[in-house]
Amino acid sequence: MIESEARSARGAADMPGADMPGEDTVPVEDTAYVDRPPRAGRGRRKRRGDIPSDGGPGGDAGLGRRRRVVALVAGGALVLTGAGVAASLVVRSPAQVAAEAKAPHQGVLTAPVEKRVLKDSVVLRGTVAAGQSVDVTVSGAAGTAGTSRSVVTKAPKPVGSKVVAGQVIAEISGRPVFALKGKVPVYRDLKSGATGDDVAQLQSALAQLGHASSPDARGTFGSGTRHALAAFYTSIGYDPVSAQTDGATAVQEAQDAVTAAERTAQDAEDARAAHATQETRRAADRADQDLQRARTRLSKAQAEAGPMLPASEVVYLSGFPARVDSVSAVLGSAVTGKVMTLSAGRLVVDGYLQEAQKGLVRAGQKAEILQEQTGKTTRAEVRSVADTPEAAEQSDDGSAASATGGGGEAGSGQQSATQGYRMVVAPDTPLASGAVGQDVRLTVEAASTEGEALVVPVSAVSAASDGGTVVTVVTSGGKQRRVAVRTGTNGDGYVEVRAVDGAALGEGDQVVTGIRSGSGDAG
């Protein structure tokens, strides 16, 4: 009985909202239990729906589950958002598809018609050089009797020295080597009886030094030329070379014969004067004839033994003053080849054209020389262009002249020693003598219009259906019209044009140079 009542009392206490006398109760909303102090000796029972308190193991597990739920929801939202964006890119309306299928709007590229002088230039490096360069050698030297080899007996003039006409530039084995003015190269010794242009050149050179060769005819080496040559040798302090080794002996013998004939003729004339008989007259006549023959033999002996000009003792140069470019021999040295090199004449510039440039350059074209060391420019003219290629000559600094075309230039001294076609450019005004060997820049006008002309970009010219040449003009209103033209000089990407058949084309007109895709105004 007592036990039954106790169970009923515990059941009533367990019911929600039941108040136990003497015990504090705390109402809890939306919960299935009431927290109350446990009775002595008994533990609290857990009920379904109990919420674990914070800080316990059960609390951490619940919080983790809630966080995972939030993360899954957020991830799903992101996936849905990305799918929507992708769909907007892939899925297009029919109007959008049709618009994108159309060809893009095309516009024209234009350029103005210009009126100016059009030039096409070839730019290359060049080296200043003398118009003439001569190597002085001892080949065929006459030398002095008794010498077995050629030896420098007087030091040559030093490098850079000026040389004037008639000046001794060196002495080889006691014989002089001198310079005279002329262009005909030396190829033989000159002596009495010789004729030709080289004889005439010698006569002119001696006359310029004050030694006339009259009464000899021009180009004939006679007594007058012998006397002039002998006088020149005397003026430079040397005896002339005899044309024959034993010439002096032959001349002396001929002279003795003349003297004897003169005496005989005088005696015969005296006898005829004292006794004018047939015999005395005949003797006098024969004596005069012998005298004439003796004098003729003397003249011949003198001519054969007279002064000659050895080829080894003269150097002909085209102009003076000349310049010593190099010296290969020193005093006392044996000489078997070149002694020195001389240069003369007006300075020119040598350049070397490559195959692609040769066809653009020809003799007579205008050019410009730029001396970059001083900044001075000099107008010039192309004198010659070689027909066959040759190795580019080395300048004093070891570089070689080279060429580029189409307005380009060999850069910063990086010059090629490959073969090229030698081009000689002559300045309109003389270059300073100190410029010899200087590296300069050459600009050759390969083509030029005669004064100002209408020019357009090369891309503006096209072929018409009838085979003619046209340009397309764009008016201010955007309309296009074709103008038939005849082309002329071209260079630097432009070409000279002339309207034909009375068509209108003027400076400032806009011509079509190409087509561009995309919207935009032509301009």
NUPALUM-835739 format. One record per residue (C-alpha): residue in one letter; residue number from 1; x, y, z. Coordinates in steps of 0.001 Angstrom, whole numbers, plus 500000, padded with zeros to 6 digits. Each point is the difference from the previous one (the first is absolute). Layout:
# NUPALUM-835739
- A; NUM; X; Y; Z .
...
***
This chain:
# NUPALUM-835739
- M; 1; 500000; 500000; 500000 .
- I; 2; 502637; 502375; 501021 .
- E; 3; 502127; 498996; 496907 .
- S; 4; 497034; 500548; 497666 .
- E; 5; 499438; 503486; 501281 .
- A; 6; 503659; 500825; 499583 .
- R; 7; 499915; 498958; 496292 .
- S; 8; 496837; 502112; 499475 .
- A; 9; 501686; 502958; 501587 .
- R; 10; 503099; 499607; 497730 .
- G; 11; 497777; 499715; 496912 .
- A; 12; 498131; 503154; 500874 .
- A; 13; 503277; 501827; 500583 .
- D; 14; 501220; 498951; 496582 .
- M; 15; 497044; 501555; 498175 .
- P; 16; 500586; 503394; 498407 .
- G; 17; 498998; 502941; 502150 .
- A; 18; 499644; 498018; 503189 .
- D; 19; 501115; 501831; 503089 .
- M; 20; 501732; 498153; 502718 .
- P; 21; 499433; 501464; 503484 .
- G; 22; 503176; 501385; 501498 .
- E; 23; 501984; 499978; 496688 .
- D; 24; 500833; 502955; 497694 .
- T; 25; 498824; 499645; 496391 .
- V; 26; 501110; 501868; 496855 .
- P; 27; 497588; 500137; 497108 .
- V; 28; 501648; 499313; 496586 .
- E; 29; 498256; 500826; 496779 .
- D; 30; 499921; 497508; 497141 .
- T; 31; 501898; 497397; 501936 .
- A; 32; 499036; 496575; 501151 .
- Y; 33; 501482; 500050; 503416 .
- V; 34; 500453; 502102; 503134 .
- D; 35; 503376; 500457; 501474 .
- R; 36; 499898; 499345; 503676 .
- P; 37; 502497; 498851; 502612 .
- P; 38; 500302; 496294; 500190 .
- R; 39; 498904; 498229; 503004 .
- A; 40; 502490; 498600; 502384 .
- G; 41; 501292; 496672; 498873 .
- R; 42; 498392; 500054; 496578 .
- G; 43; 501321; 501112; 496618 .
- R; 44; 498129; 501952; 497418 .
- R; 45; 498496; 498123; 497074 .
- K; 46; 500401; 501217; 496479 .
- R; 47; 496979; 500504; 497887 .
- R; 48; 499503; 499959; 496210 .
- G; 49; 500543; 503490; 498707 .
- D; 50; 502474; 501063; 502611 .
- I; 51; 502411; 502701; 498722 .
- P; 52; 503556; 499517; 501150 .
- S; 53; 501530; 502886; 501900 .
- D; 54; 502764; 502105; 498381 .
- G; 55; 503521; 498854; 500511 .
- G; 56; 499313; 496364; 500057 .
- P; 57; 500867; 497440; 497347 .
- G; 58; 496473; 499891; 498819 .
- G; 59; 499953; 503803; 499472 .
- D; 60; 503069; 499976; 497698 .
- A; 61; 498491; 497310; 497773 .
- G; 62; 496742; 501946; 499568 .
- L; 63; 501793; 503203; 499096 .
- G; 64; 502123; 498184; 497358 .
- R; 65; 496872; 498548; 498396 .
- R; 66; 498398; 503432; 499735 .
- R; 67; 503143; 501447; 498355 .
- R; 68; 500077; 497232; 497409 .
- V; 69; 496423; 500706; 499085 .
- V; 70; 500734; 503712; 499490 .
- A; 71; 503034; 499212; 497824 .
- L; 72; 498007; 497634; 497800 .
- V; 73; 497276; 502606; 499500 .
- A; 74; 502537; 502715; 499054 .
- G; 75; 501821; 497680; 497545 .
- G; 76; 496757; 499094; 498309 .
- A; 77; 499192; 503681; 499509 .
- L; 78; 503352; 500646; 498334 .
- V; 79; 499526; 497053; 497651 .
- L; 80; 496581; 501242; 498983 .
- T; 81; 501352; 503526; 499395 .
- G; 82; 502861; 498713; 497754 .
- A; 83; 497610; 497845; 498030 .
- G; 84; 497812; 503043; 499362 .
- V; 85; 502945; 502077; 498739 .
- A; 86; 501167; 497176; 497697 .
- A; 87; 496534; 499610; 498614 .
- S; 88; 499828; 503719; 499215 .
- L; 89; 503204; 499688; 497948 .
- V; 90; 499006; 496900; 498079 .
- V; 91; 496373; 500595; 499459 .
- R; 92; 499478; 502833; 497413 .
- S; 93; 496868; 501380; 498515 .
- P; 94; 499324; 499602; 496248 .
- A; 95; 500493; 503759; 499499 .
- Q; 96; 503417; 499860; 501631 .
- V; 97; 501046; 497007; 497865 .
- A; 98; 498952; 501811; 496791 .
- A; 99; 501878; 503165; 500981 .
- E; 100; 503194; 498113; 500681 .
- A; 101; 499778; 498126; 496690 .
- K; 102; 500146; 503234; 497974 .
- A; 103; 503354; 501129; 498432 .
- P; 104; 501713; 502754; 502001 .
- H; 105; 499722; 503552; 498722 .
- Q; 106; 502893; 500863; 497668 .
- G; 107; 501639; 503411; 499687 .
- V; 108; 502755; 501321; 497725 .
- L; 109; 503467; 501214; 500864 .
- T; 110; 500964; 503191; 498197 .
- A; 111; 503005; 502254; 499604 .
- P; 112; 500313; 503506; 498527 .
- V; 113; 501482; 500717; 496584 .
- E; 114; 503241; 501926; 500591 .
- K; 115; 501866; 502423; 497747 .
- R; 116; 503741; 499886; 500531 .
- V; 117; 503320; 498900; 498551 .
- L; 118; 500278; 496229; 500213 .
- K; 119; 503421; 498398; 500305 .
- D; 120; 501199; 496427; 500217 .
- S; 121; 503395; 499791; 501683 .
- V; 122; 502741; 497432; 500544 .
- V; 123; 502062; 500556; 503156 .
- L; 124; 503375; 498359; 500577 .
- R; 125; 503378; 500508; 501609 .
- G; 126; 502969; 501260; 498016 .
- T; 127; 503684; 500826; 500389 .
- V; 128; 501657; 503213; 498858 .
- A; 129; 502864; 499257; 497633 .
- A; 130; 502156; 501825; 497485 .
- G; 131; 499019; 499923; 496372 .
- Q; 132; 503303; 498256; 499225 .
- S; 133; 502148; 497696; 502089 .
- V; 134; 503441; 498948; 498730 .
- D; 135; 502435; 497457; 501409 .
- V; 136; 503630; 501033; 499538 .
- T; 137; 502131; 496954; 499150 .
- V; 138; 503569; 499370; 498821 .
- S; 139; 499048; 497532; 497299 .
- G; 140; 502333; 500529; 497056 .
- A; 141; 502196; 502468; 501883 .
- A; 142; 503010; 501133; 498035 .
- G; 143; 502153; 500321; 503055 .
- T; 144; 503639; 500983; 499927 .
- A; 145; 502815; 498180; 498264 .
- G; 146; 501613; 497467; 502324 .
- T; 147; 496974; 499555; 502293 .
- S; 148; 498642; 496484; 500527 .
- R; 149; 496773; 500868; 501846 .
- S; 150; 497600; 502885; 500617 .
- V; 151; 500559; 501779; 503306 .
- V; 152; 498236; 503003; 501505 .
- T; 153; 502710; 502662; 500060 .
- K; 154; 497721; 502907; 500914 .
- A; 155; 497061; 499581; 502341 .
- P; 156; 496601; 500385; 498324 .
- K; 157; 497800; 502907; 500962 .
- P; 158; 498031; 499198; 503169 .
- V; 159; 496340; 499013; 500086 .
- G; 160; 497681; 502975; 499667 .
- S; 161; 502535; 502163; 498204 .
- K; 162; 498949; 502093; 497029 .
- V; 163; 501652; 499399; 496664 .
- V; 164; 500330; 502606; 497239 .
- A; 165; 500818; 499521; 496324 .
- G; 166; 503679; 499359; 499273 .
- Q; 167; 500799; 499114; 503621 .
- V; 168; 502295; 497098; 500889 .
- I; 169; 498044; 497659; 502273 .
- A; 170; 502684; 497323; 500546 .
- E; 171; 503460; 498896; 498894 .
- I; 172; 500755; 496409; 499028 .
- S; 173; 503644; 498931; 499465 .
- G; 174; 501039; 503605; 499460 .
- R; 175; 497335; 500710; 497379 .
- P; 176; 497031; 502343; 500558 .
- V; 177; 496323; 499117; 499913 .
- F; 178; 497916; 503093; 499217 .
- A; 179; 496376; 500877; 499265 .
- L; 180; 498711; 501695; 496851 .
- K; 181; 496502; 500940; 498911 .
- G; 182; 498247; 497630; 497609 .
- K; 183; 497369; 497319; 499594 .
- V; 184; 501682; 497592; 497567 .
- P; 185; 501571; 497197; 502055 .
- V; 186; 503711; 499293; 499644 .
- Y; 187; 500717; 496846; 498040 .
- R; 188; 503376; 500576; 498260 .
- D; 189; 503228; 502005; 500057 .
- L; 190; 499933; 503127; 497824 .
- K; 191; 502969; 500998; 497862 .
- S; 192; 500865; 501626; 496689 .
- G; 193; 497852; 498858; 497108 .
- A; 194; 497035; 498965; 502141 .
- T; 195; 496551; 501260; 499071 .
- G; 196; 496554; 499766; 501573 .
- D; 197; 497661; 501417; 502622 .
- D; 198; 502423; 499234; 502797 .
- V; 199; 502650; 502132; 498273 .
- A; 200; 497500; 502845; 499639 .
- Q; 201; 499150; 499630; 503708 .
- L; 202; 503693; 500301; 500912 .
- Q; 203; 500402; 503087; 497825 .
- S; 204; 496975; 501666; 501667 .
- A; 205; 501212; 499148; 503510 .
- L; 206; 503491; 501413; 499274 .
- A; 207; 498512; 503140; 498453 .
- Q; 208; 497919; 500607; 503188 .
- L; 209; 503283; 499930; 501924 .
- G; 210; 501609; 502506; 497621 .
- H; 211; 501836; 497636; 497632 .
- A; 212; 498664; 500347; 496462 .
- S; 213; 500625; 497230; 497460 .
- S; 214; 499879; 502110; 496836 .
- P; 215; 500664; 499607; 497135 .
- D; 216; 498834; 496380; 500391 .
- A; 217; 496538; 499153; 498711 .
- R; 218; 497499; 499051; 502671 .
- G; 219; 500343; 496308; 500781 .
- T; 220; 503477; 499644; 498439 .
- F; 221; 503087; 499551; 502176 .
- G; 222; 502622; 502084; 498214 .
- S; 223; 502856; 502307; 500833 .
- G; 224; 497720; 502560; 501636 .
- T; 225; 498535; 497380; 502344 .
- R; 226; 503493; 498729; 500812 .
- H; 227; 501163; 503463; 500943 .
- A; 228; 496866; 500623; 502108 .
- L; 229; 500427; 496679; 501807 .
- A; 230; 503675; 500644; 500660 .
- A; 231; 499156; 503430; 501391 .
- F; 232; 497398; 498515; 502340 .
- Y; 233; 502432; 497418; 501386 .
- T; 234; 502500; 502749; 500625 .
- S; 235; 497347; 502033; 501887 .
- I; 236; 499367; 497159; 502473 .
- G; 237; 503719; 499324; 500490 .
- Y; 238; 500534; 496799; 497965 .
- D; 239; 501640; 499047; 496716 .
- P; 240; 497730; 498517; 497345 .
- V; 241; 500309; 496343; 499114 .
- S; 242; 501674; 499248; 496664 .
- A; 243; 497914; 498061; 497534 .
- Q; 244; 503025; 497728; 499287 .
- T; 245; 502532; 498501; 502338 .
- D; 246; 502973; 501015; 497773 .
- G; 247; 498274; 503027; 498614 .
- A; 248; 502613; 502435; 501229 .
- T; 249; 502756; 498199; 498117 .
- A; 250; 497987; 499946; 496789 .
- V; 251; 499242; 503690; 500307 .
- Q; 252; 503645; 500835; 500628 .
- E; 253; 501107; 498057; 496952 .
- A; 254; 497381; 501702; 497864 .
- Q; 255; 501061; 503358; 501359 .
- D; 256; 503650; 499319; 499114 .
- A; 257; 498944; 499041; 496480 .
- V; 258; 498149; 503280; 499593 .
- T; 259; 502999; 501944; 501212 .
- A; 260; 502266; 498283; 497480 .
- A; 261; 497507; 500558; 497202 .
- E; 262; 499733; 503670; 500878 .
- R; 263; 503790; 500425; 499737 .
- T; 264; 500166; 498194; 496693 .
- A; 265; 497204; 502115; 498607 .
- Q; 266; 501721; 503175; 501128 .
- D; 267; 503281; 499015; 498358 .
- A; 268; 498236; 499148; 496771 .
- E; 269; 498228; 503349; 499977 .
- D; 270; 503286; 501825; 500559 .
- A; 271; 501634; 498135; 497107 .
- R; 272; 497159; 500837; 497685 .
- A; 273; 500224; 503632; 500947 .
- A; 274; 503757; 500060; 499276 .
- H; 275; 499833; 498043; 496751 .
- A; 276; 496551; 499906; 498503 .
- T; 277; 500419; 496944; 497857 .
- Q; 278; 497681; 497144; 499209 .
- E; 279; 501917; 497708; 502348 .
- T; 280; 499931; 502389; 502932 .
- R; 281; 496318; 500657; 499524 .
- R; 282; 499247; 496248; 499868 .
- A; 283; 502036; 499396; 503159 .
- A; 284; 498144; 502754; 501878 .
- D; 285; 496606; 498590; 499002 .
- R; 286; 500932; 496498; 501154 .
- A; 287; 501285; 501353; 503328 .
- D; 288; 496677; 501747; 500617 .
- Q; 289; 498111; 496776; 499281 .
- D; 290; 502171; 498072; 502456 .
- L; 291; 499373; 502632; 502626 .
- Q; 292; 496232; 499705; 499588 .
- R; 293; 500151; 496216; 500330 .
- A; 294; 502131; 500321; 503154 .
- R; 295; 497536; 502425; 501527 .
- T; 296; 497099; 497644; 499162 .
- R; 297; 501767; 497114; 501725 .
- L; 298; 500632; 502228; 503015 .
- S; 299; 496319; 500928; 500245 .
- K; 300; 499043; 496354; 499824 .
- A; 301; 502527; 499032; 502657 .
- Q; 302; 498793; 502806; 502245 .
- A; 303; 496408; 498933; 499525 .
- E; 304; 500752; 496398; 500790 .
- A; 305; 502122; 500897; 502985 .
- G; 306; 497943; 502996; 501041 .
- P; 307; 497855; 500332; 503161 .
- M; 308; 497091; 497636; 500394 .
- L; 309; 497141; 499739; 502464 .
- P; 310; 500051; 496614; 501785 .
- A; 311; 496541; 498723; 500891 .
- S; 312; 501233; 499250; 503516 .
- E; 313; 500822; 503649; 500743 .
- V; 314; 496677; 501710; 499309 .
- V; 315; 496501; 499816; 501492 .
- Y; 316; 497164; 501726; 498182 .
- L; 317; 497159; 501423; 502083 .
- S; 318; 496776; 501570; 498764 .
- G; 319; 500248; 503094; 502168 .
- F; 320; 501969; 501846; 502639 .
- P; 321; 500526; 500403; 502845 .
- A; 322; 500060; 496254; 500579 .
- R; 323; 500211; 498150; 503317 .
- V; 324; 502150; 497198; 501405 .
- D; 325; 497581; 497352; 501253 .
- S; 326; 502447; 497318; 501100 .
- V; 327; 503727; 499180; 500047 .
- S; 328; 501299; 496432; 499797 .
- A; 329; 503778; 500599; 499914 .
- V; 330; 502530; 501649; 502280 .
- L; 331; 503437; 501438; 499462 .
- G; 332; 502573; 497258; 499320 .
- S; 333; 497492; 497231; 499389 .
- A; 334; 500065; 497822; 496915 .
- V; 335; 496994; 500549; 497808 .
- T; 336; 498368; 497380; 497827 .
- G; 337; 496426; 501272; 499776 .
- K; 338; 497867; 502937; 501041 .
- V; 339; 501816; 502923; 501565 .
- M; 340; 497063; 502288; 500754 .
- T; 341; 496465; 500887; 498945 .
- L; 342; 498954; 503419; 498742 .
- S; 343; 496516; 501401; 499466 .
- A; 344; 499048; 502931; 497836 .
- G; 345; 497083; 501711; 498343 .
- R; 346; 496732; 501189; 501474 .
- L; 347; 498649; 497928; 502842 .
- V; 348; 497119; 497635; 499248 .
- V; 349; 497957; 497550; 502062 .
- D; 350; 499995; 496262; 499353 .
- G; 351; 496990; 497898; 500987 .
- Y; 352; 498945; 496424; 499249 .
- L; 353; 496486; 499129; 498819 .
- Q; 354; 498413; 496611; 500536 .
- E; 355; 498162; 498170; 497240 .
- A; 356; 496596; 501400; 500969 .
- Q; 357; 501242; 503605; 499933 .
- K; 358; 502050; 499887; 496810 .
- G; 359; 496956; 500248; 497752 .
- L; 360; 498877; 503183; 501787 .
- V; 361; 503231; 501960; 499586 .
- R; 362; 501636; 501227; 496810 .
- A; 363; 502592; 502574; 498987 .
- G; 364; 498776; 503584; 500015 .
- Q; 365; 497555; 499677; 502902 .
- K; 366; 500081; 502599; 502754 .
- A; 367; 501420; 499079; 503395 .
- E; 368; 500834; 501500; 503372 .
- I; 369; 503096; 499473; 502137 .
- L; 370; 499626; 500359; 503778 .
- Q; 371; 503230; 500330; 501985 .
- E; 372; 498667; 498956; 503375 .
- Q; 373; 503128; 501112; 501853 .
- T; 374; 499292; 503630; 499095 .
- G; 375; 496329; 499819; 499014 .
- K; 376; 500806; 501514; 496598 .
- T; 377; 497989; 498929; 496951 .
- T; 378; 501236; 500313; 496415 .
- R; 379; 498019; 499570; 496812 .
- A; 380; 501505; 497460; 497632 .
- E; 381; 499427; 497886; 496912 .
- V; 382; 500425; 496311; 499265 .
- R; 383; 503005; 499773; 497675 .
- S; 384; 500008; 496278; 499293 .
- V; 385; 498554; 496623; 501033 .
- A; 386; 501995; 496822; 499369 .
- D; 387; 498517; 497307; 497769 .
- T; 388; 501538; 497150; 501991 .
- P; 389; 500184; 499492; 503775 .
- E; 390; 503257; 500256; 501882 .
- A; 391; 501185; 499703; 503581 .
- A; 392; 499329; 503112; 502042 .
- E; 393; 503218; 501882; 500746 .
- Q; 394; 501061; 500278; 503611 .
- S; 395; 500179; 503503; 501440 .
- D; 396; 502652; 501266; 502403 .
- D; 397; 498085; 498726; 503045 .
- G; 398; 499633; 496514; 498534 .
- S; 399; 496351; 500374; 499085 .
- A; 400; 498551; 499626; 496547 .
- A; 401; 497462; 502121; 498204 .
- S; 402; 496615; 498319; 499592 .
- A; 403; 496533; 500786; 498807 .
- T; 404; 496380; 499726; 500872 .
- G; 405; 496980; 501019; 498013 .
- G; 406; 496506; 501311; 500281 .
- G; 407; 500999; 502852; 502259 .
- G; 408; 501845; 497756; 502449 .
- E; 409; 503552; 500394; 501169 .
- A; 410; 502778; 497788; 501222 .
- G; 411; 499832; 500370; 503749 .
- S; 412; 502662; 501190; 502395 .
- G; 413; 503003; 498900; 498051 .
- Q; 414; 498833; 496421; 499622 .
- Q; 415; 501215; 499908; 496437 .
- S; 416; 500341; 497001; 497807 .
- A; 417; 503086; 499082; 498027 .
- T; 418; 497971; 497975; 497530 .
- Q; 419; 500231; 500693; 496305 .
- G; 420; 498093; 502859; 498475 .
- Y; 421; 499852; 502234; 496964 .
- R; 422; 502396; 502889; 500450 .
- M; 423; 498364; 503404; 499659 .
- V; 424; 502047; 503214; 499724 .
- V; 425; 498349; 503247; 501108 .
- A; 426; 501611; 503346; 499104 .
- P; 427; 499191; 503040; 502184 .
- D; 428; 498833; 503214; 498314 .
- T; 429; 502423; 502000; 502158 .
- P; 430; 503435; 498676; 501069 .
- L; 431; 500270; 498190; 503323 .
- A; 432; 502805; 500959; 502369 .
- S; 433; 503188; 497981; 499458 .
- G; 434; 499872; 498878; 503630 .
- A; 435; 496817; 498040; 499297 .
- V; 436; 501889; 497195; 498226 .
- G; 437; 499071; 496657; 501587 .
- Q; 438; 497001; 501466; 501848 .
- D; 439; 496847; 497880; 500316 .
- V; 440; 496964; 501944; 498735 .
- R; 441; 496342; 499424; 499195 .
- L; 442; 498827; 500070; 496389 .
- T; 443; 496424; 500675; 498933 .
- V; 444; 499302; 499406; 496306 .
- E; 445; 496782; 501281; 498435 .
- A; 446; 499034; 496901; 498065 .
- A; 447; 496885; 501740; 498656 .
- S; 448; 498285; 503357; 500397 .
- T; 449; 497014; 501824; 498554 .
- E; 450; 500597; 503119; 497948 .
- G; 451; 498815; 502516; 502556 .
- E; 452; 496876; 499577; 502120 .
- A; 453; 497573; 497279; 498924 .
- L; 454; 496808; 498356; 501281 .
- V; 455; 500914; 496907; 502009 .
- V; 456; 497918; 497341; 501763 .
- P; 457; 500853; 496908; 502045 .
- V; 458; 500825; 497007; 497819 .
- S; 459; 497055; 498117; 501548 .
- A; 460; 497609; 502612; 498569 .
- V; 461; 500729; 498925; 496420 .
- S; 462; 498092; 497045; 498575 .
- A; 463; 499341; 498419; 496620 .
- A; 464; 496733; 500632; 498191 .
- S; 465; 498077; 497363; 498070 .
- D; 466; 501222; 501451; 496709 .
- G; 467; 503631; 499603; 501079 .
- G; 468; 500457; 503649; 500873 .
- T; 469; 501159; 501483; 503293 .
- V; 470; 497612; 501827; 502310 .
- V; 471; 499652; 501569; 503419 .
- T; 472; 496700; 500201; 501880 .
- V; 473; 499091; 503447; 501347 .
- V; 474; 497631; 500304; 502983 .
- T; 475; 497910; 503187; 499994 .
- S; 476; 498991; 501935; 503095 .
- G; 477; 496596; 498341; 499809 .
- G; 478; 501516; 496531; 500077 .
- K; 479; 499458; 499237; 496336 .
- Q; 480; 502792; 498340; 498022 .
- R; 481; 501154; 500667; 496445 .
- R; 482; 502785; 498428; 498000 .
- V; 483; 502616; 502159; 498327 .
- A; 484; 502190; 498595; 497237 .
- V; 485; 503669; 500911; 500567 .
- R; 486; 503423; 499463; 498522 .
- T; 487; 502762; 499177; 502497 .
- G; 488; 503542; 501358; 500049 .
- T; 489; 502864; 500116; 502509 .
- N; 490; 499571; 497951; 503154 .
- G; 491; 501897; 499946; 503257 .
- D; 492; 499596; 499796; 503766 .
- G; 493; 496596; 498295; 499601 .
- Y; 494; 498536; 502713; 497754 .
- V; 495; 499477; 500263; 496251 .
- E; 496; 499571; 502953; 497677 .
- V; 497; 496590; 500081; 498251 .
- R; 498; 498590; 502077; 497141 .
- A; 499; 496262; 500033; 499233 .
- V; 500; 499179; 499051; 496412 .
- D; 501; 497043; 500714; 497715 .
- G; 502; 499329; 503308; 501748 .
- A; 503; 499063; 498350; 503297 .
- A; 504; 500036; 502185; 503102 .
- L; 505; 502639; 499193; 502617 .
- G; 506; 501595; 502555; 502268 .
- E; 507; 502011; 500551; 503116 .
- G; 508; 498041; 499159; 503145 .
- D; 509; 497592; 497543; 498350 .
- Q; 510; 499463; 496890; 502116 .
- V; 511; 500822; 496756; 498202 .
- V; 512; 499208; 496481; 501165 .
- T; 513; 503034; 498062; 501213 .
- G; 514; 498234; 496946; 501453 .
- I; 515; 496913; 498484; 501674 .
- R; 516; 499581; 499514; 503721 .
- S; 517; 497463; 497905; 501929 .
- G; 518; 497859; 501497; 502730 .
- S; 519; 498040; 503207; 500289 .
- G; 520; 501541; 503378; 499734 .
- D; 521; 500308; 502827; 497583 .
- A; 522; 502446; 499967; 497181 .
- G; 523; 502896; 502206; 500655 .
***
